[in-house]
């Protein structure tokens, strides 16, 4: 028998500009970036090569210019799980002759898992 308990708590981080602060997207673009051919099946061609620069976005995120709110995500990613696995087997060896035997067996296993979300 095996019992296992798992918990996953996920937080959501939201960052928004402070009141009165304007942050143009064009200030945080990756210059010279070209997406792969048929990027997103060509659905957003109007954006051209306007993709955020990861380093600039990280600097912006850590600069103190943004309000940061960390909150639990609720049922969109956090969960608790309890799992119980029970198993057993029976085996018997039957001798059919001097050089022959039959080894028979059966295995039983059951798994019960219970999930819950906050």
Secondary structure as GFF3:
##gff-version 3
##sequence-region A 1 118
A	DSSP	beta_strand	2	8	.	.	.	ID=ss1
A	DSSP	beta_strand	11	17	.	.	.	ID=ss2
A	DSSP	three_ten_helix	25	28	.	.	.	ID=ss3
A	DSSP	three_ten_helix	39	42	.	.	.	ID=ss4
A	DSSP	three_ten_helix	45	47	.	.	.	ID=ss5
A	DSSP	alpha_helix	54	62	.	.	.	ID=ss6
A	DSSP	beta_strand	66	72	.	.	.	ID=ss7
A	DSSP	three_ten_helix	74	76	.	.	.	ID=ss8
A	DSSP	beta_strand	79	95	.	.	.	ID=ss9
A	DSSP	beta_strand	101	116	.	.	.	ID=ss10
###
